[in-house]
Amino acid sequence: NHEFWRWNKSADELLDFWFKVEDVKNEALIEIVQSARSNGLKCYIATEQEQYRTDYIRNVMFKDDFDGVFSTAEIGFKKNDPRFFEKVLESLSMNPSDLIYFDDSQSKLDAAKAVGIQANLYRSPEEVLKTIETF
């Protein structure tokens, strides 16, 4: 009902509007990611999104900023489920000890830790930099 939503355009136009409104990058963190990548580190996004938002993150919002995107929509498990991280490790063919993960949610950090990943509470870009410099 367009009166309830106050939107009289198409669903695709609504999605486009929604994605652009939330297209806000943490530029300081992106600079750290770019530097890490130029030094040979692989950097990925792990996100809890539905498929359309995942596609936007991958192909528009962070296009070329990361080495890949792991989305709950594609993996089939939420990030607070260790199986999400098992699938990430399987996809990357990596040992858990070779991966650093940052999140602002303790339940998601606990899920990553449950499979042996070094999981860190995200507080600031500066703390991310300090952590990866000592890894």
Number of C-alpha atoms within 10 A of each C-alpha: 7 8 7 6 7 8 12 11 9 9 10 9 12 13 14 14 12 12 17 13 9 9 13 9 10 9 10 11 15 15 13 16 21 17 13 16 15 10 9 9 13 14 18 15 17 18 17 18 16 12 13 13 20 20 15 17 19 20 12 14 18 17 13 11 16 16 14 15 19 21 25 18 16 13 15 11 16 18 24 17 16 20 18 22 26 18 15 19 17 11 10 9 9 11 12 18 10 11 16 16 19 18 17 11 13 14 13 22 23 19 21 28 17 16 17 17 21 18 19 20 15 16 11 11 17 12 13 19 15 10 13 12 9 6 9
